[in-house]
Structures are given as C-alpha cells and as structure tokens.
Amino acid sequence: MIDLTLLQNSIPAIQHATTLEKIHKGFSPDHKYIVHFHHQPSLILRVGSSGTMDDRRKEANLLLSLHDKGVRCPKPIDSGHLLSLDHFYHLYSYIDGDDAETTLPQLSKNDQYQIGLVAGRELALMHTVSAPESIASWEERALIKHTNYLASYHSSGVKLQDDQKLIDFIEANKHFLKNRPNQFQHDDFHLNNIMIKDSHYSGAIDFNGYDWGDPYHDFVKIALFSRQTSIPFSIGQIHGYFNHQIPETFWTLYSIYTAMTVFSSIVWSLRVAPEQFDEMLGRLHTVLRDHHSFDQVAPSWFTRNVQAFL
C-alpha cells in the first residue's frame, strides 16, 4: 500500500491536487490514479517499481510520437524517481469522458456508428508509426507465439468443440502473414479503453501493452469484445479505418488472427484472470458462431448488418 500523502508531497506537479482517485481497472502491476485539481485539468498518475521504468520511458516516447501525429491519447507530462518509496512515477494528460463500453448502449445506432468511424480513423493514424528496425518480422513472431499458445492450450485440460478445425484453418492460411507490415499495435483497442464525451469520441487510453506487427491484428478486440456491445460501432471502426474501401485480404487476415486469439485467450484467462474464464469462454463461443467455426472469414455480425450503414 502506497502512502498517498507521502506520494503527493514527493511530486511537485501534484502537491496542490485536491484528491488522488485510485483506478482499479486493468491488469497492470502499476498503481494508477486520477489526480484532481480545483482550477486545472486532471492528470493520470502511474507509479511502478524500478523494474518497469525502461518500459514506461519507451511508452512515454511512443505516446509523444502519437500525440505529435494528432492521435487523441494521453500526453506524457512529467516523470521521476521517488527515492522515499523506491518507485518511479509518470504523469500523463487525462482523456476526459466515460468508457465506450458503458456509454455506447445509451446512444442511437447512428451515433454508435459515427463514433466507430472516428475510432477507426484514429486507429489508422496510430498505425502510421513503424516498428524499430531491431524488431523481428511479424510472421516469425506471430507464428512462434501461436505455437506456444497452442501447446499451452493442449495441456490446459480445456477442449473446445471444433478446435482441430480452427487449427487446420490457421495452418492452411498462415502464409498470408508473410511480408505483413511491422507497425505500431495498440494491442488492446476495445471499448473499455475508448473514451466518449458528449456522445463523441474523446480518445484512447491504456497503451502500456502496445506491440509491433501487422496493424490488422488490432481488430481482434472487435471479435472478442466490441461486437458484443455495439455492432454499429464495430462496423463503423472498420469503415473508418479503411475509408469504406475494405481490402480483399482484410477479412482473411482478420479471421486468421481471430482464430489464433481463441487459443491465446483461453491460456491467458487461465493464467491471469481465472475468475473471468467462464465469461471468456462465452465470448469465444460467440466468435465460433460468428464465423461458423471459420468456414467463413467475414463474420456474420458484419455481413448481416453492414447494409444498414452504407
């Protein structure tokens, strides 16, 4: 437990704050707070151990790059070492609003779609940042991860119906990963990390799990999460990203990554959030129905509803 009074007194930029509101969402080991003031905008404070410092510095540099491109995301404000606590801190600008998971169901379908359009354009802008040259090819890294997750799935004791069908589908189509671009990936772009204010897109948060690779991989969160809350938003995100011109290869790659995510999600849930496993299993069964166990690449939630938004 961190002494909040000591924490506040140790950071000059927040010494005049009125309250530090603890953020309980997410799986990061960092302590996160919304810092409120009387007469200035709120800030986000992250406090972590020295072991996370290098990662946070890289994240801060990345966020500055995204912010300079016009992406609506937290902007790094300040950072430092708290000697008295043996922790590091980072301050970021605060993206005002409520998360889209809560807000979207209260809006009209057209408003949900319009917010999705903006979210897709913002995601496309994020994806203009290229990976460092030292990062190995996406194909190599993605297939290694999949092989490892598949091995863990087989030893987990969980058995999905039609799992071999998914495995065969991935194997037959993995050549599509060859020469895919190595770009920035938010890697958690879903409704809990998208903020809405006054029925408009406000920005994206939680970039600490970012990765590098095929930008299309960022769409798997639609399959797992967003489509279950708002199909209009999900369609809008895809339309906005591609400016209504969806490439022929998109759905093939989307379905490959979604099929891979079925296995990684089982392993991740068992390791990190076993209390949410039944909920995740329900989401995965929805994914299998959406793709008819991957007999079709474009999901039925899209094909059945897209005409309403053309």
Backbone torsions as a table, in degrees:
resi	resn	phi	psi	omega
1	MET	NA	130.2	-179.6
2	ILE	-91.5	134.9	175.9
3	ASP	-73.8	108.7	-174.2
4	LEU	-67.3	-33.9	178.1
5	THR	-65.1	-45.6	177.6
6	LEU	-63.5	-40.3	179.2
7	LEU	-61.4	-48.1	-177.9
8	GLN	-64.5	-41.2	-179.4
9	ASN	-70.3	-18.0	-176.8
10	SER	-89.1	-11.8	-176.8
11	ILE	-118.5	106.3	-175.3
12	PRO	-53.5	-37.7	-174.0
13	ALA	-67.8	-16.9	-177.5
14	ILE	-120.5	11.2	-177.0
15	GLN	-63.2	-24.7	-179.9
16	HIS	-101.6	16.2	178.1
17	ALA	-68.2	150.2	177.3
18	THR	-84.5	-40.4	179.9
19	THR	-148.8	153.7	169.9
20	LEU	-115.6	110.3	-175.8
21	GLU	-96.3	116.6	-177.9
22	LYS	-66.0	135.3	174.9
23	ILE	-101.1	122.7	-175.0
24	HIS	-101.9	-10.9	-178.2
25	LYS	-72.4	154.5	172.4
26	GLY	94.2	172.1	-175.7
27	PHE	-116.9	9.0	179.5
28	SER	-66.9	142.3	175.9
29	PRO	-73.1	-12.9	179.6
30	ASP	-68.1	153.5	168.8
31	HIS	-87.8	132.1	-176.3
32	LYS	-125.7	140.2	-177.6
33	TYR	-140.9	148.2	163.8
34	ILE	-93.3	124.0	-178.8
35	VAL	-98.7	116.8	-176.7
36	HIS	-101.6	143.1	177.9
37	PHE	-127.7	163.9	176.3
38	HIS	-74.4	-45.7	-167.9
39	HIS	-128.2	27.6	175.6
40	GLN	-152.2	159.8	-177.5
41	PRO	-61.2	150.7	177.1
42	SER	-67.1	160.2	177.1
43	LEU	-127.8	163.2	172.0
44	ILE	-106.6	130.5	178.7
45	LEU	-115.4	127.6	173.7
46	ARG	-116.4	132.7	179.0
47	VAL	-125.8	125.4	-177.2
48	GLY	-142.8	170.5	-179.9
49	SER	-72.6	166.8	-178.9
50	SER	-61.9	-24.3	-178.8
51	GLY	-67.8	-18.2	-179.3
52	THR	-100.0	-1.1	-171.0
53	MET	-61.6	-46.9	-178.8
54	ASP	-61.2	-41.4	179.2
55	ASP	-63.9	-40.2	-179.2
56	ARG	-68.7	-35.4	177.5
57	ARG	-64.8	-42.3	177.8
58	LYS	-63.5	-41.4	178.9
59	GLU	-62.7	-42.0	179.9
60	ALA	-62.5	-42.8	178.5
61	ASN	-63.4	-39.5	178.2
62	LEU	-64.6	-44.4	179.8
63	LEU	-62.4	-36.0	175.9
64	LEU	-62.7	-41.7	178.2
65	SER	-62.5	-44.4	179.7
66	LEU	-65.6	-42.6	-179.8
67	HIS	-62.0	-39.6	178.7
68	ASP	-64.8	-26.9	178.5
69	LYS	-81.6	-7.0	-179.8
70	GLY	98.9	6.1	178.0
71	VAL	-68.9	135.3	177.3
72	ARG	-83.2	96.7	-174.9
73	CYS	-149.4	166.1	177.2
74	PRO	-60.2	138.5	178.2
75	LYS	-105.7	127.1	177.0
76	PRO	-59.9	133.6	-177.1
77	ILE	-111.7	-44.4	-173.7
78	ASP	-161.5	157.2	175.2
79	SER	-155.0	162.4	179.5
80	GLY	178.6	177.4	-178.4
81	HIS	-105.8	125.7	177.7
82	LEU	-94.1	93.6	-175.3
83	LEU	-60.0	-39.9	-176.9
84	SER	-65.6	-25.2	-178.8
85	LEU	-109.1	-8.1	-174.3
86	ASP	54.2	43.4	177.0
87	HIS	-132.1	163.2	173.1
88	PHE	-109.0	152.5	177.9
89	TYR	-128.7	154.7	174.5
90	HIS	-138.7	133.4	176.0
91	LEU	-109.0	137.8	-179.8
92	TYR	-132.1	156.3	171.0
93	SER	-64.1	156.3	-175.6
94	TYR	-101.6	127.8	174.9
95	ILE	-86.9	108.5	-174.3
96	ASP	-74.9	146.9	177.4
97	GLY	133.7	-172.5	177.0
98	ASP	-117.4	153.5	-177.1
99	ASP	-67.6	147.4	-174.7
100	ALA	-66.0	-26.9	178.6
101	GLU	-58.6	-39.3	-179.9
102	THR	-82.5	-38.1	-169.1
103	THR	-83.3	-41.8	-171.6
104	LEU	-55.7	-43.3	-177.8
105	PRO	-61.2	-16.0	179.7
106	GLN	-87.1	-8.2	-175.1
107	LEU	-102.8	164.7	176.5
108	SER	-67.8	160.2	179.2
109	LYS	-62.0	-36.6	178.9
110	ASN	-66.2	-41.2	177.0
111	ASP	-63.7	-40.1	177.4
112	GLN	-60.8	-43.1	179.3
113	TYR	-64.0	-43.5	-178.5
114	GLN	-63.8	-39.4	176.9
115	ILE	-65.3	-38.8	176.3
116	GLY	-61.7	-40.1	177.0
117	LEU	-56.6	-47.2	-179.2
118	VAL	-66.3	-41.4	179.0
119	ALA	-59.8	-41.0	178.3
120	GLY	-63.6	-41.3	178.6
121	ARG	-65.8	-39.4	177.8
122	GLU	-64.6	-40.9	179.3
123	LEU	-64.3	-41.2	177.7
124	ALA	-60.8	-37.2	178.5
125	LEU	-67.5	-40.3	175.7
126	MET	-58.6	-38.5	-174.5
127	HIS	-75.2	1.2	175.7
128	THR	-81.4	-6.9	177.5
129	VAL	-85.6	121.7	-177.3
130	SER	-86.9	151.3	179.4
131	ALA	-68.9	151.2	171.6
132	PRO	-57.7	148.6	-177.4
133	GLU	-61.1	-22.5	-178.2
134	SER	-74.1	-13.6	-178.4
135	ILE	-75.2	129.5	179.1
136	ALA	-64.7	165.7	-177.0
137	SER	-60.1	149.4	178.5
138	TRP	-61.7	-43.3	-179.2
139	GLU	-56.1	-47.7	-178.5
140	GLU	-60.8	-49.7	-176.0
141	ARG	-68.9	-40.3	-177.7
142	ALA	-65.8	-41.0	-177.6
143	LEU	-73.2	-33.6	175.0
144	ILE	-64.1	-45.8	178.2
145	LYS	-59.2	-45.6	-178.2
146	HIS	-62.3	-43.8	179.1
147	THR	-59.2	-43.2	-179.8
148	ASN	-67.2	-42.7	178.9
149	TYR	-65.7	-38.5	-180.0
150	LEU	-64.2	-40.5	176.9
151	ALA	-62.8	-41.7	179.0
152	SER	-67.4	-36.3	176.8
153	TYR	-62.0	-46.1	-178.0
154	HIS	-62.4	-28.1	-179.4
155	SER	-95.6	2.4	-174.4
156	SER	-81.3	-21.1	-175.4
157	GLY	89.6	-5.8	177.2
158	VAL	-89.2	138.1	-179.8
159	LYS	-131.5	109.4	177.4
160	LEU	-85.7	143.0	172.9
161	GLN	-63.8	137.7	178.5
162	ASP	67.1	21.2	-178.3
163	ASP	-62.2	-36.7	179.6
164	GLN	-66.3	-31.6	177.2
165	LYS	-63.1	-40.6	177.2
166	LEU	-66.2	-43.5	-179.8
167	ILE	-60.7	-44.4	179.5
168	ASP	-65.2	-38.1	179.0
169	PHE	-62.1	-45.8	179.4
170	ILE	-63.1	-45.2	-178.2
171	GLU	-62.2	-40.1	-177.3
172	ALA	-72.2	-19.9	-173.9
173	ASN	-119.0	4.7	-174.8
174	LYS	-64.7	-18.1	178.5
175	HIS	-65.0	-17.9	177.7
176	PHE	-66.6	-16.9	-179.6
177	LEU	-78.3	-14.2	-177.7
178	LYS	-64.4	132.0	176.4
179	ASN	63.9	21.0	173.4
180	ARG	-71.8	149.8	-175.0
181	PRO	-66.9	153.3	175.3
182	ASN	-106.1	93.2	-177.4
183	GLN	-123.8	173.4	175.5
184	PHE	-60.1	139.2	171.2
185	GLN	-125.3	126.3	173.1
186	HIS	-62.5	-40.9	175.2
187	ASP	72.2	2.6	174.6
188	ASP	-152.1	41.4	-174.8
189	PHE	-85.4	87.3	177.2
190	HIS	-141.3	-178.8	-165.3
191	LEU	-64.6	-28.2	177.6
192	ASN	-70.7	-17.8	-179.0
193	ASN	-110.6	14.9	176.7
194	ILE	-118.5	126.5	-175.1
195	MET	-102.7	141.6	-179.6
196	ILE	-126.5	134.0	176.5
197	LYS	-134.0	130.1	180.0
198	ASP	53.3	43.8	176.2
199	SER	64.7	23.3	177.6
200	HIS	-132.6	152.7	176.1
201	TYR	-60.7	128.8	-178.2
202	SER	-106.6	-33.8	179.5
203	GLY	159.1	176.7	178.4
204	ALA	-115.2	149.9	-178.8
205	ILE	-129.6	-178.8	175.4
206	ASP	56.8	69.7	178.8
207	PHE	-95.4	4.5	-171.1
208	ASN	-70.5	-13.9	177.9
209	GLY	-100.3	18.4	-173.7
210	TYR	-59.1	159.0	-179.7
211	ASP	-146.1	-173.8	178.6
212	TRP	-129.2	140.6	177.9
213	GLY	156.5	-154.6	-178.3
214	ASP	-65.4	121.5	179.5
215	PRO	-56.6	-31.3	-177.3
216	TYR	-62.4	-20.9	-179.9
217	HIS	-64.6	-23.8	179.3
218	ASP	-66.3	-11.4	-178.5
219	PHE	-85.8	-6.8	-178.9
220	VAL	-65.0	-23.8	178.7
221	LYS	-68.0	-23.8	172.1
222	ILE	-62.6	-47.4	-176.7
223	ALA	-60.5	-42.2	-174.9
224	LEU	-82.6	-35.4	-169.4
225	PHE	-126.4	-61.2	-166.7
226	SER	-61.2	-41.9	-175.3
227	ARG	-64.1	-23.7	-179.3
228	GLN	-78.0	-21.5	177.3
229	THR	-96.9	-41.2	-175.1
230	SER	-152.1	101.3	174.4
231	ILE	-66.9	-39.8	176.7
232	PRO	-58.1	-43.4	176.6
233	PHE	-59.9	-45.9	-176.2
234	SER	-62.0	-43.3	176.0
235	ILE	-63.8	-43.4	179.4
236	GLY	-60.8	-40.0	179.5
237	GLN	-60.5	-41.8	-179.9
238	ILE	-69.8	-44.7	178.1
239	HIS	-62.0	-44.2	-179.1
240	GLY	-65.0	-39.4	-178.9
241	TYR	-62.9	-42.6	-175.2
242	PHE	-100.7	7.1	-176.9
243	ASN	52.3	41.7	176.3
244	HIS	69.6	7.8	179.3
245	GLN	-115.3	82.5	-174.1
246	ILE	-78.3	122.3	-179.8
247	PRO	-65.0	152.3	-179.2
248	GLU	-60.3	-34.0	-176.1
249	THR	-79.7	-11.5	-173.3
250	PHE	-60.1	-51.3	-174.4
251	TRP	-66.0	-32.6	176.5
252	THR	-62.8	-49.4	179.9
253	LEU	-66.8	-40.4	177.0
254	TYR	-56.0	-45.3	-176.9
255	SER	-71.2	-35.2	176.1
256	ILE	-62.1	-49.0	-178.5
257	TYR	-66.3	-35.8	178.3
258	THR	-66.8	-41.5	177.4
259	ALA	-62.6	-41.7	176.5
260	MET	-61.3	-38.9	-176.9
261	THR	-67.0	-25.4	175.7
262	VAL	-55.5	-46.5	-177.5
263	PHE	-75.3	-42.2	-179.3
264	SER	-66.0	-33.0	-179.6
265	SER	-67.7	-37.7	176.6
266	ILE	-62.8	-48.4	-178.6
267	VAL	-63.5	-45.2	-178.8
268	TRP	-62.1	-44.2	-178.7
269	SER	-63.1	-43.0	179.6
270	LEU	-64.3	-35.7	-177.8
271	ARG	-80.5	-43.4	-167.4
272	VAL	-104.8	-40.2	-174.6
273	ALA	-137.7	63.9	-177.5
274	PRO	-60.1	-25.7	178.9
275	GLU	-68.0	-16.7	179.5
276	GLN	-104.9	11.2	-173.1
277	PHE	-64.2	-43.6	-178.4
278	ASP	-62.2	-39.2	177.3
279	GLU	-63.6	-43.9	179.1
280	MET	-63.9	-39.5	179.4
281	LEU	-61.7	-38.6	176.5
282	GLY	-63.1	-40.1	177.9
283	ARG	-64.0	-40.6	-178.2
284	LEU	-68.0	-35.7	175.9
285	HIS	-65.2	-35.2	175.0
286	THR	-62.9	-43.0	178.0
287	VAL	-58.8	-44.8	-179.3
288	LEU	-63.2	-39.1	177.1
289	ARG	-67.6	-40.9	-179.1
290	ASP	-58.0	-33.8	-176.4
291	HIS	-108.5	8.9	-176.9
292	HIS	49.3	52.0	-177.6
293	SER	54.0	33.3	175.4
294	PHE	70.0	28.9	164.7
295	ASP	-75.4	-20.1	176.4
296	GLN	-129.3	145.1	-175.8
297	VAL	-88.9	-41.0	176.1
298	ALA	-79.6	126.7	-175.8
299	PRO	-69.9	152.1	-176.0
300	SER	-66.7	-29.6	179.3
301	TRP	-62.1	-28.1	178.4
302	PHE	-82.7	-51.1	-173.6
303	THR	-64.3	-31.5	-178.4
304	ARG	-81.0	-19.5	-171.8
305	ASN	-118.5	-11.1	-170.8
306	VAL	-65.0	-31.1	-177.9
307	GLN	-60.6	-28.1	-178.4
308	ALA	-69.4	-14.8	-176.3
309	PHE	-121.4	19.5	177.6
310	LEU	-95.2	NA	NA
